[in-house]
Amino acid sequence: MILNQIKGAEAELIVAQCLVSMGYFVFSPVVSMQGPVDLIAIGEEKQIYLIDAKYDAQRIMKGRKKPSRIYRVRTPLQKKLGVKIAYVNTSTRDVRFVPSLE
C-alpha cells in the first residue's frame, strides 16, 4: 500500500510541475487527503480545472502483446464537479488529461 501512495504522490508532483510550466497557478487541498481532487489549476484567463492525478498503470490483456492503459472511472461526485483525470507516466514524465484541458 505504501508503494502506491509514493507513486501517487510522485504523479501529483509531476502534474503540478506540468501545469505550472503551462502557465497555470496550482493549488493543493491541505485539509482533506481523501477528497475528490488532488490539485486545483487556475489559468490567467480565469479557467479553473479540478485535477485528480493518477499513476499511469498498464497491463497486458490476455492474447495481446502490447500493454494498454488501465482507465480509472471518475466517482459520481467527480463527474458532477467536472474533475479531470491526469494520467502520469512517471518514467517519461508524460501527462495526459482526460477529458483534455481546453
Secondary structure, 3 states (H helix, E strand, C coil): CHHHHHHHHHHHHHHHHHHHHCCCEEECCCCCCCCCCCEEEECCCCCEEEEEEEECCEECCCCCCCCEECCCCCCHHHHHHCCEEEEEECCCCEEEEECCCC
